[in-house]
Amino acid sequence: MPRHAVYPSEARLEGTTAVITGANTGVGKETARHLYRRGARVIIGVRSVERGEEARSEIVESAAGEQETAGALIVLQLDLASLQSVRDFAQEVLAQADKINLLINNAGVMACPRAETKEGFEMQLGVNHLGHFLLTLLLLERLVNSAPSRIVNLSSLAHTRGKMHFDDLMLKRGYGDWKAYYQSKLANVLFTRELARRLLGTRVTTYAVHPGIVRTDLWRHQGCFDRLLQPMFKTPEQGAQTTLYCALAPELATLSGRYYSDCKEKQPSARARNDEDAARLWEISEELVGVGLQGNSVTQLRQGSATAPQTEPATAQQETETEPTPPQETEAQPAPPQGDGEATTEPAETNGQQPE
Ligand SMILES: NC(=O)c1ccc[n+]([C@@H]2O[C@H](COP(=O)([O-])OP(=O)(O)OC[C@H]3O[C@@H](n4cnc5c(N)ncnc54)[C@H](OP(=O)(O)O)[C@@H]3O)[C@@H](O)[C@H]2O)c1
């Protein structure tokens, strides 16, 4: 049995368009490489076009000899820390792609010192969740019109340590580099769940992914302790396998809103299964990015505000072993998440450094 799960699909993807954020390096680059080699047209959204073009050349060269069957790679600028940049990117994607079959919200930052996005959002929530939230909404109509289509959100096992700080979402009163990462990765799972509920019946399905612990630039803010451990991490190619599984596996076509790791469905934490929190996060996110959803159509709300609305402090989370019914896409009754979940208990959140 391989140490790390591999998704062995040989499916051909001619006629498929995929959009991937943060694909100039790491897991995203390996995901883009795979889809391109299978014949897809892949649009990669990157912070630096120069680095994006380098990645494009490297991917194309690595597929030398497969040019006739490979797809296309298009590099577009995207800074998820700026809502205007997200809007510009979405507009360009819509201009270049008549249909979008796959949206992979992959880009991320981890455990960085406190910083803010252009709009004043805490950087990790801003990039990992809010930027992707806006991007998804702006591309949603095209995804719905291209159905069946899929949206894959890169989360992390780290979500199990997270909590939504609804009374201080931007962590102005108590920043912790890991605390902010945990919250943003929990937001990814809650977003996946609520989006699935809202997309019921559209044949657009959503998936949250933990790629494993992967040797990438994501660890740039960590000290030598983690660098020493890195040889034991997955390679980026191994890290891309669960994303590819969620993006391509035919058996997942009727499942939506669930969480996967090592090419298997896993049970996310109790907080990640809290539908009230998922709905609350959605409403706050709409307010913050200034865009909302009516049916499957996007509507402009008033200009997004730069700080989270003041809400009453979140009440203590009631953890329950009761399994809520997961969102489902068709009348078929997919099996509920298996009991071999990764997270059946909620580890205490700390502000200190924690391995991913
Ligand atoms: N590596 C792991 O162990 C691990 C574990 C669990 C979950 N994940 C998740 O997997 C995803 C991919 O991570 P990775 O390990 O492949 O990390 P990575 O190698 O650091 O790649 C992250 C990508 O996100 C991009 N990015 C960062 N900030 C951005 C912004 N403001 N706008 C646009 N793009 C931005 C980076 O661009 P630049 O190159 O320009 O910085 C890079 O392309 C992340 O969501 C991460 O949270 C990773």
Ligand as a Chemical Component Dictionary entry (heavy atoms), coordinates in Angstrom:
data_LIG
# 
_chem_comp.id                   LIG 
_chem_comp.type                 NON-POLYMER 
_chem_comp.pdbx_formal_charge   0 
_chem_comp.three_letter_code    LIG 
# 
loop_
_chem_comp_atom.comp_id 
_chem_comp_atom.atom_id 
_chem_comp_atom.alt_atom_id 
_chem_comp_atom.type_symbol 
_chem_comp_atom.charge 
_chem_comp_atom.model_Cartn_x 
_chem_comp_atom.model_Cartn_y 
_chem_comp_atom.model_Cartn_z 
_chem_comp_atom.pdbx_ordinal 
LIG N1  N1  N 0  1.757  22.711 2.440  1  
LIG C1  C1  C 0  1.037  22.150 3.390  2  
LIG O1  O1  O 0  1.565  21.431 4.272  3  
LIG C2  C2  C 0  -0.451 22.381 3.453  4  
LIG C3  C3  C 0  -1.192 21.717 4.439  5  
LIG C4  C4  C 0  -2.544 21.924 4.535  6  
LIG C5  C5  C 0  -3.176 22.797 3.656  7  
LIG N2  N2  N 1  -2.454 23.442 2.700  8  
LIG C6  C6  C 0  -3.169 24.373 1.815  9  
LIG O2  O2  O 0  -2.857 24.079 0.462  10 
LIG C7  C7  C 0  -2.941 25.257 -0.330 11 
LIG C8  C8  C 0  -1.709 25.342 -1.223 12 
LIG O3  O3  O 0  -0.590 25.526 -0.391 13 
LIG P1  P1  P 0  0.877  25.145 -0.806 14 
LIG O4  O4  O 0  1.396  24.262 0.249  15 
LIG O5  O5  O -1 0.954  24.728 -2.221 16 
LIG O6  O6  O 0  1.583  26.574 -0.576 17 
LIG P2  P2  P 0  2.577  27.448 -1.484 18 
LIG O7  O7  O 0  3.551  26.597 -2.187 19 
LIG O8  O8  O 0  3.065  28.520 -0.566 20 
LIG O9  O9  O 0  1.570  28.052 -2.548 21 
LIG C9  C9  C 0  0.626  29.010 -2.173 22 
LIG C10 C10 C 0  0.236  29.807 -3.394 23 
LIG O10 O10 O 0  -0.669 30.838 -2.973 24 
LIG C11 C11 C 0  -0.237 32.048 -3.564 25 
LIG N3  N3  N 0  -0.663 33.231 -2.831 26 
LIG C12 C12 C 0  -0.331 33.613 -1.578 27 
LIG N4  N4  N 0  -0.882 34.805 -1.308 28 
LIG C13 C13 C 0  -1.581 35.180 -2.416 29 
LIG C14 C14 C 0  -2.340 36.316 -2.767 30 
LIG N5  N5  N 0  -2.475 37.361 -1.935 31 
LIG N6  N6  N 0  -2.902 36.349 -3.980 32 
LIG C15 C15 C 0  -2.748 35.340 -4.853 33 
LIG N7  N7  N 0  -2.024 34.242 -4.586 34 
LIG C16 C16 C 0  -1.442 34.173 -3.377 35 
LIG C17 C17 C 0  1.284  31.945 -3.583 36 
LIG O11 O11 O 0  1.826  32.918 -4.456 37 
LIG P3  P3  P 0  3.366  33.405 -4.287 38 
LIG O12 O12 O 0  4.227  32.296 -4.813 39 
LIG O13 O13 O 0  3.400  34.642 -5.097 40 
LIG O14 O14 O 0  3.573  33.643 -2.821 41 
LIG C18 C18 C 0  1.415  30.522 -4.076 42 
LIG O15 O15 O 0  1.251  30.468 -5.460 43 
LIG C19 C19 C 0  -3.086 26.416 0.653  44 
LIG O16 O16 O 0  -4.441 26.836 0.670  45 
LIG C20 C20 C 0  -2.730 25.813 1.992  46 
LIG O17 O17 O 0  -3.372 26.440 3.083  47 
LIG C21 C21 C 0  -1.100 23.238 2.566  48 
# 
loop_
_chem_comp_bond.comp_id 
_chem_comp_bond.atom_id_1 
_chem_comp_bond.atom_id_2 
_chem_comp_bond.value_order 
_chem_comp_bond.pdbx_ordinal 
LIG N1  C1  SING 1  
LIG C1  O1  DOUB 2  
LIG C1  C2  SING 3  
LIG C2  C3  SING 4  
LIG C2  C21 DOUB 5  
LIG C3  C4  DOUB 6  
LIG C4  C5  SING 7  
LIG C5  N2  DOUB 8  
LIG N2  C6  SING 9  
LIG N2  C21 SING 10 
LIG C6  O2  SING 11 
LIG C6  C20 SING 12 
LIG O2  C7  SING 13 
LIG C7  C8  SING 14 
LIG C7  C19 SING 15 
LIG C8  O3  SING 16 
LIG O3  P1  SING 17 
LIG P1  O4  DOUB 18 
LIG P1  O5  SING 19 
LIG P1  O6  SING 20 
LIG O6  P2  SING 21 
LIG P2  O7  DOUB 22 
LIG P2  O8  SING 23 
LIG P2  O9  SING 24 
LIG O9  C9  SING 25 
LIG C9  C10 SING 26 
LIG C10 O10 SING 27 
LIG C10 C18 SING 28 
LIG O10 C11 SING 29 
LIG C11 N3  SING 30 
LIG C11 C17 SING 31 
LIG N3  C12 SING 32 
LIG N3  C16 SING 33 
LIG C12 N4  DOUB 34 
LIG N4  C13 SING 35 
LIG C13 C14 SING 36 
LIG C13 C16 DOUB 37 
LIG C14 N5  SING 38 
LIG C14 N6  DOUB 39 
LIG N6  C15 SING 40 
LIG C15 N7  DOUB 41 
LIG N7  C16 SING 42 
LIG C17 O11 SING 43 
LIG C17 C18 SING 44 
LIG O11 P3  SING 45 
LIG P3  O12 DOUB 46 
LIG P3  O13 SING 47 
LIG P3  O14 SING 48 
LIG C18 O15 SING 49 
LIG C19 O16 SING 50 
LIG C19 C20 SING 51 
LIG C20 O17 SING 52 
# 
